[in-house]
């Protein structure tokens, strides 16, 4: 009977000691790198336009803002007829 009580008491003390020494990750402050990663993840979820996204990302990363634009060389006009050699378009 005494061994059963001693075993139960030892188990209870072990569990309470384990709970008391546990450091919760929510209580520690975020590092600068973790804060930056969280901000970038939140930025990805916001659904911004291409230009707005890159402007905010450059602001978060502390980089100079690059200008992204499209050129007119890749555009096609559907009304313009393309003549293939020997075949109607």
C-alpha positions in Angstrom: 0.0 0.0 0.0 2.8 2.4 0.8 4.5 1.7 -2.5 1.3 2.6 -4.4 1.0 5.9 -2.5 4.7 6.6 -3.0 4.4 5.9 -6.8 1.3 8.1 -7.1 3.0 10.9 -5.2 6.1 10.6 -7.3 4.1 10.7 -10.5 2.1 13.8 -9.3 5.3 15.6 -8.3 6.8 14.8 -11.7 3.8 16.1 -13.6 3.6 19.3 -11.5 7.3 19.9 -11.9 7.1 19.5 -15.7 4.2 21.9 -15.9 5.9 24.5 -13.7 9.1 24.6 -15.8 7.4 24.8 -19.2 8.2 28.1 -20.9 5.3 29.1 -23.2 6.4 30.2 -26.7 3.6 32.8 -26.7 5.2 34.7 -23.8 8.6 35.3 -25.4 9.0 38.3 -27.7 9.4 37.7 -31.5 12.8 38.3 -33.0 13.2 40.9 -35.8 13.4 38.1 -38.4 10.2 36.4 -37.1 8.4 39.8 -37.2 9.5 40.4 -40.7 8.4 36.9 -41.8 5.0 37.4 -40.2 4.6 40.7 -41.9 5.5 39.2 -45.3 3.0 36.3 -44.8 0.3 38.8 -43.9 1.2 40.9 -47.0 0.8 37.8 -49.2 -2.7 37.2 -47.9 -4.0 40.7 -48.5 -4.8 40.3 -52.2 -3.1 43.5 -53.3 -2.5 44.5 -56.9 0.9 43.7 -58.4 2.2 47.3 -58.0 0.8 47.7 -54.4 2.3 44.3 -53.4 5.8 45.2 -54.6 5.6 48.6 -53.0 4.7 47.3 -49.6 7.2 44.4 -49.9 10.0 46.9 -50.7 8.9 49.0 -47.7 9.0 46.0 -45.4 12.3 44.8 -46.6 13.8 48.3 -46.5 14.8 48.1 -50.2 14.5 50.9 -52.7 11.3 50.5 -54.6 11.7 49.1 -58.1 9.4 50.2 -60.9 7.7 47.4 -62.5 6.0 48.1 -65.8 4.9 46.3 -68.9 6.3 47.1 -72.3 4.3 47.4 -75.5 6.4 44.9 -77.4 4.5 41.8 -76.2 1.0 43.1 -76.8 -1.1 41.8 -79.7 -4.1 43.4 -81.3 -6.8 40.8 -82.1 -8.2 43.0 -84.9 -4.8 43.2 -86.7 -4.7 40.6 -89.5 -1.6 38.4 -89.6 -0.7 37.2 -93.1 0.8 33.8 -93.2 2.7 32.9 -96.4 0.2 31.4 -98.8 -2.7 30.9 -96.2 -5.5 33.2 -95.1 -5.3 34.2 -91.5 
